Amino acid sequence: MIVRRTRLIGFTSRAVARLASLPVPHNRTENIALVEAEHRQHAVVELTIRDLKDQALAHFPSGQFNANSAWTVIACLAHNLTRWTTVTR
């Protein structure tokens, strides 16, 4: 079992403490360090999708698939560039 500390947002954060420990049961037989690393990578992807949905992906500019596809690619590039250039060292 992996226990993940996460920052709650929205309605849930007002109802309970801001940080919560969430148990994540699993049935994998690999080394726990590998399982935890893969779980953390997945959490980063989830946070990135959440950030994009709050920003550029909240509103698509067109009713055409190709235009919205280009918008999504540009939004992802901008998000990644912003994250890479603001990394604290």
N, C-alpha and C positions, 0 to 999 in steps of 0.2 A: 504494500500500500504506500502510495506517495501522498504526502500532505503538502498542499499548495497554499501559500499565503497570497491573497489577492486583495486589491484595493476595490472596494465596492463603490458604485456610482449610481446616481438616480434615486428612485424611491427606496431601494434596499438600503442605501447608505444612511438614510434618515431614520430607518426603522431599527437598525442594528449598528454595531460599531463599524468604523470605517475600514478596518482590516479584518478579514475573516480567514480562518484556516479551513480549507476544503479538502476532505479526504478523497483520494482518487484510487479506488480499488482496481487491480489489474490481475490478469492471470498469465502474465508473461514469465518465461523461465530464464531470460537473459540476466546478465549482471544488473544490479539495481542502479549503478551509475549510468549505464547505457539507457535504461528505461527512463530515468529522471532527465537525462540530457535530451532525449527525444521529446519528452513531455514539455520541457521548457521551450524547445524550438517550436512546438505546436502552439504554445501559449503566445509566443511572439507573433506568430502568424495571425492568431485570433485578435490580438491587440491592434495589429496593423489594419486588418479588415474593419475593426470597430472605428479606428481613427478615420479611415477613408470614408466610411458611411456617414460619419459626423461632418465631413468636410465636402469634398468635391463630388462624391457619389450620392450625396443627398438629393441632388437635382441634376438630371440629364438634360442637355440643351436641345435635344431634337427627338423627333419620333422615328428617326431612321436608325437602323441597327449600326451601319458603318460609322455614322457620326458619333453615336454613343460609344462605340468600340474605341474610336480614336480618343475620345474624351477620357475614357477609363485608362488607356495607356498613358496619356499625358498626366493624368492625376497621380498614377502610380510612380511615374518618373519624378514628378515634383515632390511627392511625399518622400521617396528614397533620397533624393538630393538634399532635402531639408534635414532629414535624419542624419545623413552622413556628414554634412557640414556643421552640424551643431553637436557633434559627439564631444563630450568632455574628456580630457586626457589627464 
